[in-house]
Amino acid sequence: MPAVQETIEQVRKIDVDQYKYGFETEIETEKAPKGLNEDIIRFISNKKNEPEWMLEWRLEAFRRWLTLEEPTWARVDYPKIDFQDIYYYAAPKNQSGPKSLDEVDPEILKVYEKLGIPLREQEILAGVQKEAAPVGDLSEDEPGDNVYKSGRVAVDAVFDSISVVTTFKEELAKAGVMFCSISEAIREHPELIKKYLGSVVPTSDNYYATLNSAVFTDGSFVFVPKGVRCPMELSTYFRINEKNTGQFERTLIIAEEGAYVSYLEGCTAPQRDENQLHAAVVELVALDDAEIKYSTVQNWYPGDAQGKGGIYNFVTKRGDCRGDRSKISWTQVETGSAITWKYPSCILRGDDSRGEFYSIAVSNGYQQIDSGTKMIHLGKNTSSRIISKGIAAGNSQNTYRGQVSAHRKATNARNFTQCDSLLIGNQCGAHTVPYIEAKNATAQFEHEATTSKISDDQKFYVMQRGIPEEEAIALIVNGFVKEVIQELPMEFAVEAQKLIGISLEGSVG
Amino acid sequence: MNMRAEIQRTPAEAAIVDAFGERLSLLPGDGAIMVKRDDAIEQIKAGLPTRRVESWHYTDLRRLLASVPAFDASAEAKAIAPLLEGSTLLSIVNGVSSATPDLEGVSFQRLGDKLVDGSYAPALVTYGSDDAVGALNTAFVADGYFVDIEAGTQLEKPIELQNIQAGGQSHVRLPVRVGAGSKAIIVERQTGEGVGLVSSVSQLLLGDDAEVLWLIVQDQPETATHLAQFKAELGKNARLTLFVMNAGGKLVRQEVIVKANGEGADFKLRGVNLLAGDSHVDVTMVLDHAVPHTTSTEVVRNVVTGRAKGVFQGRINVHQIAQKTDARMACNTLLLSDDGEFSTKPELEIFADDVACGHGATVTEIDRNHLFYLMARGVDEKTARGLLVRAFLAEVIEELEDETVVDPLEELLGNWFATHG
């Protein structure tokens, strides 16, 4: 049983300090002055060489943001954020949009190397020749050895406020796929940006989305034209490095008629005592017959064992199944962040469109997760499926909050929801808050939720076969989340499995 | 001071506040009771809850409560025969209780008397800023019954607490204390005619090893606003089965707030909600498992026709020390019309690890396969649908087992289908 062995090895290897991406790198940076006002927004816009209309768009969002109040309905608890005490722009010096890899600061390249994200295309090509590692076989289990080494993946690397490099652009361009940083897209493809930016998550959507619209600094832009199946996995790797900075990235993915794209997102940050804010907006648009698969392995720094430090992850992710027969699928593995506030959603506007949400949320220490999804059925014969697995350990609070609604015209809307929670230890909490709203008689909604602990019988069964307690738990947990892991791209699945092992380390007894 | 204070009062809010001023001199009780009333009306003055208040998310009371009828002293209503044969009947007609009967092992008191002498003041509590039902009731409550069942009393006949009115306003409270080891069947009947605003708060204290079957049967007219609260606390090994049937009313909110405070306590909620016309019916439950080794099951079945809107919110809180809790909740809805709506929010809030909790919720129309099965046997569609809907609800009622209880409830169900089917 290689998978089992792998988990066990993984759990054993981890030391007390479980977060392995917590290093910090000294890189000369250029920052905007601390705080937030219209001048800062002009500064960001200017830095990005943005056209006038984009600045106006940002300023309008900012003025709106000033009138909004911070939402408090989520089941998370944190001291009030001082939005004037954050740097809204931090970029490595001499980095006004690099043309080639040679221009990138070698220190930054080292960071990504350390993280295991190859930015040199030849390296990745070498990786192709290497036989793709089968799931579970992780003989070369070096830190940072993950998806990015074993396959051919185009990467957009975002460092603090800017995208430092995007790989495989040329090869993708041959297939007609645009993959670049959003700043570049604003300059190069204004017509697409004007048409789609803010069309899924309007600037007025919510407090953090509005803030993001005002100050977003970078992120990825993907455009897959009609009938094109994107030839490789696309990926963005986010890294917060600078102190006291917020990262506000904006991702926009458009799949035209019949197109297909699979997109991966990864993220890490250094270990720091203070909290850092990450407020992203991700918008997906799928036209007729298009399919977008969006996978996230969220591994921001979760804070230390006493709950000090860590990232506040306040993210708005939404997919719009605009075309008939389109499909959007969200898969997420949440193990990091001090606080997570995130509801990747699907608006099922097109007839026969489909939305999927697969999630594993693991919380330990003093982490707080309030996450889930929304499936808004608007078109006819739309269907959705939600599988959510929450695992709470330590002193953490883990909440699933999800909404399923069928509008009057959404005939034959179907939904199946399953959200299971597992509690490890008696200092943590698991909560389930589903909102189910049917306004159509032909809708068919099913919702199931369970909460339990790992049963003593299960544990006994495994331990009786000579497996120590901690490993037995890891094994049972992996079985519990299997349904979601299966939905991840293969290499990601391995990383996710490892992460779950890491996050639960030390939670026994 | 705050934003809400500046909000323009809705006509209903203004009517309530004005009515309080006018009724003040007529309301029983002074001193401590009056302080409670003042606090409660302050809460109403701050505004009725809107959908932004989480516990009222699907019932925007501020918007839905369009008008409030005035108190009507001339309204005439008469007590009706009790639901279950042989019941001891205590009726409240237009908000006024009558003389109390004699029953061995039970003492009855008119609540008006307990308000006048102030002895009820400590129990006159609201449970939070979103407790609009409790606040409205506390401000205006004038009567009701206090029922005290002595320890070790096995009541053979049911007790029916009947609240009946013919328009106007009526605000009653029904506190019931059941001593250790006692057993009783209690019927809470809420009915009437005309345009009424009714608030009713039932408070049940269940002693150790006591066992109660409590039936709430609400069939107010389609013009009435019915705001009700049922609160219960369960002692050691106490067993409570609460059966709620909503078969009327225009705007109905039935809150169920239960605390399992003693080890071994068991709570069962069975609900049947029949929605027709323009009605808005909301059943909201908050259940606390506060100690180890308690169990609960909730099954709520809803049928929605016409332009009706149905809501079920159920929250199970499992406290940190409440290990070995076993809680199950199910909410099933048949949505039978295109204009009907149903929203449900079954929540679990769990702080103990060694528990087994689950909930399930479904919203569907009638299963086509089932319909086909019957129609293939020569049953016409209308009859087949009727049979399936009845079967869907009967399952919950039949679980009560006791024929003397099941039969009258099924008869009520039949009556509803005769007029709304």
Interface residues (C-beta under 8 A of the other chain):
Chain A: W73 R408 S421 L423 I424 G425 N426 Q427 C428 G429 A430 H431 T432 V433 P434 Y435 I436 E437 A438 K439 N440 A441 T442 A443 Q444 F445 E446 H447 E448 A449 T450 T451 S452 K453
Chain B: E54 H57 Y58 Q320 Q323 T333 L335 L336 S337 D338 G340 E341 F342 S343 T344 K345 P346 E347 L348 E349 I350 F351 A352 D353 D354 V355 A356 C357 G358 H359 G360 A361 T362 V363 T364 E365
